[in-house]
Amino acid sequence: MSGKLEGKVALITGAARGQGRSHALRLAEEGADIIAIDIAKQIDSVPYPMSTPEDLAQTGKEVEALDRRIVTYQADVRDFAALKKAVDAGVGELGRLDIILANAGIASHSANETDPLTAFDDTIATNLAGVRHTVHAAVQYLIDQGAGGSIVLTSSTQGLSGRGGNGSGAMDGYVAAKHGVVGLMRSYANWLAPHRIRVNSVHPTGVNTPMVVNEAMQAFLTSSPETGSALTNLLPVEMIEARDISNAIAFLVSDDARYITGVTLPVDAGFMVK
């Protein structure tokens, strides 16, 4: 039985691990082929270990095990030229593009923030400018194909709420960027609707991935207990799984959601109504 995304090609940034890898696998299960892009190296202001080339290669192996095609590229979403080169190569290899998932992001929260300006700048550059770069590097393919398409931008519950704000450079940058993603989504939904390209955002609560589950983040939450207590969910679950976000995205990019555009979709265990 064919999946809901049979014959489609999906571009995913931040695909080496965490939510990005989960999205790649979930969409591949529905029949999509994948263009997987990740920086796969460290950003100096990020206090936890970031993804590696080996992580990105592992995503490739796991997608191929589902009998789908995948091409992988190392590129930093902050670098538009490098990102565009990777997108062009991926579309050249797989022949088309139907789905864009602007998923790459960082969370530089630290208990001992030594350079708040750099933490802020790097977060904005990755989590906001990187989202814009991703869309603009790829969307012309969807427009030119004339077959519609779907774009999902990864925001956060912090893109809908300021809960837990503490004035740090990393937190300021994260909350501002994730709110900014909503602005991009709404603007793009209007821009691209005449081309039958739908644009939505997803807003996860805390997700069980290396971006959240690491020593630096735990030290940050321990040092700022009022922040930690503000970032709890309504349902009795501390964190959700990457697969929970992937399932929502698989719906949004399928024809089941063909008239859903301009929507901010929380996948948040009730965070936003608490």
N, C-alpha and C positions, 0 to 999 in steps of 0.2 A: 504494500500500500504506500503510495507516495505521500510526502508530507505537505504541509500547507505552504511551504516556501520552495517547493521543487522548481529548479531552473533559475532561482534567484541567486544573486551574489551580494554578500554583505561585507561592508568595510567596518572594522572594529578597531578603535584605538585603545591603548592600555590592555592589549590582548594577551600579554605574557602570563598573567596569573589572575587570581581574584575574580572580580566580577567579569572582567573582559574575557578571560578564558571560559568562564561559565556561559557567557552569552554566545561565544563561538560554538561551544558544544551543543547548546540548546537549539540554536538556529540550524546547525548542521543536522541535528536529529530530525528537523522538519524539512530537510532537503537542500538547504542553502550551501553554496560554496563560500569560502571565507578569504578576505584580505585582512590579515592580522598585522597590526603595527604596534610597536612599543618602543619606548626609549631604551629599555633593557640596560640601563646603567644608572649610576647614582647622581642625584642632584645634591650639591653640597649642603644646602639648607635643610634637607630632609633628614630627620634624626633616626630613622629606621632603615634597614636594608631594603633597597628597591629591587626591582626585577633584574634578571640576568639574561644573557643570550640563551643560556640553557633552559630557562623558564619558557622563553618564546618558542624554542625548538620543541619543548614538551607539548605546548599547545598544538603545534603542528602535528605531532605524532598522534595526539588524542583525537583530533578532527579526522585525520586520515584513517584511524581505526574505525570511524563511523562510515567509511567508504565515500567521503566527500573530498573535494579538492580544496587545498588551502595554500596560499603563498604568504610568507612571513617577511617582514622588513623591520629593521631597526631605524627609527626616526623619532625625533623629539617634536612633539606637537607645538612647541614654542618656535620652531624653525619652519616657517611656511614653505620655503624652497625645498627643504629636505622632505617634508611631508608630501608636497605635491609630486615630487619625483617618485616617492614610494607608491602613492595612489595611482599615478599614471602607469607605473610598471605593473601594479596588480591588476588594473583593468585591462592592460595589454595582454596579460597572461590568461586571465579568466574570461575576457571577452565582453563583459558588461558590468553594470553596477545598478542595484535596485534599492539597497538599504544602507543607511549610514548610522552608525552608533558612535557618537562622540562621548566616549566613556573614560578616557585617560584623566587621571586626577591624582593629587597629592594631598596629604594632611600633615603639615609640619609642626603640629602641636608639640610643645616641649615644656617640661617643668622648669628648665633653666634656659630660657630663650636669650641668646647672647646678641643676636642681630635681628631685631624685629623688622627693620626695613627690608632686609633681604628676604626674610621669611614671607613678608607681605607681597613683595614684588614677584617672587618665584611662584607663589600660589596664584596670584592673579594671572600671571603669564601662562601657567599651565592649565588652570581650571576654568578660565574665562577666555583669554585670547586663544588658547589651544583649541577650545570648542569652536570658536569662529573660524580658525584656520582649517579645521577638519572639514567643516561644511563647505567652505569656499574652495578647498582643494578638490572637492569631489562632486559637488552638486550639479555642475554643468553636464556631467555624464547622464544624470537622471533627466535633466531638462532636454538634452539632445535626443535621448532615446524616445521621448514622447509617450512613455508607457506608465507614467506616474511613478510612485515610489514612496518610501517612508523614511523619516529621520527621527531618531530618538536621542535627545541630549540628556546626559546623566547629571542631575542636580543632587539634591539632598533635602532632608527635612529642614536643614539649615538654609535652604533656598526659599523656604516659606515661613520660617520662624527665626527670631533672633535669640531663642532660649539658649542659655549657657554662655552668652558673650562675656568675655573677661578682659577685653582691651589689648590682648597680645597681638603681635603682628600676624602670626599664623591664623588665629581665630578671626581677626578682622578680615584678612584676605580670603579665608575660606567662606565665611558667611557672605561677604560682598560678591565673590565670584559666583557662588551658587544662586544668589538672587539675580545676578547679572545673566546667568544662563536662562532664567525664565524670560527675561526681556528679549534675549536673542530668539528663544523659541517662539514667542508670540509674534515678533517681527517677521521671522522666517515663515511662520504659518500663513501670514498675510501675503508675503512676497511669492510664495511657491504654490499657493492654492490654484491659480490659473493653470498650472502644469500638472495638477492632480498629484502633487507631492504633499504628503501629510507630515506635520512636524509636531511632536509632543515631547514632554520631559517626564522623567521618572524621578521620584524623591524618596530614596531609601532612608530608613533609620539606620542605626549601627548595623553593619554587616560583618559576618565572621570571615574576614579576609586579612592578609598581612598588613594592609594599610591601617587597620584598626587594632588587630591583635598583635601587639608588639610591646617591647619593654618601654619604649619612649612614650607611647600613648598611655600605658598604664601608669607610668610615673606622673604624667601630666594630670590624669584624672585623680590620682591620689593627692597631688599637691593642690588641687583645686576642687575639693569635695562638693562645693556648691554647684560647680559646673557639671560634675558627674551626676549629681542628683537631679539636675534640670534636664538631663539627656536620657531619661528613662522612658519606657514605653507604657502604654495603657494595658495592653495584653501582657500576661505574665511570662514574658520572654526577654532575656537580656539583649540578645542580638538575633537577627534573622540570617538566613543563609543566602549566598550568592544566587543559588538556584531560584529563590523566591523572586528576585529581581528579573532574572532571565525569563521566567515564565510570563511575567507581565510584559516584557519586551516582545517575546514571541507572539503574544496576542496583538500588541500595538502595531507590529510591522506586517501582520497577516491581513488577508481580506476580511477576516472576522471583524476588524476594526476599521473598515474602509471609509467610514464617515466620521471617524474620530480624529480631530486635529485641533491644535491649540490648547491641549489639555495638560494640566499639571497633575500627574498621577502619583499619589503617595503609596508607597509599599512600606508601611511604617509601624505595623502592630499597634495602631491607634495613637502614635506619638502626637499627631497634630490636633487631636481632640482632647488630649489630657489637660 
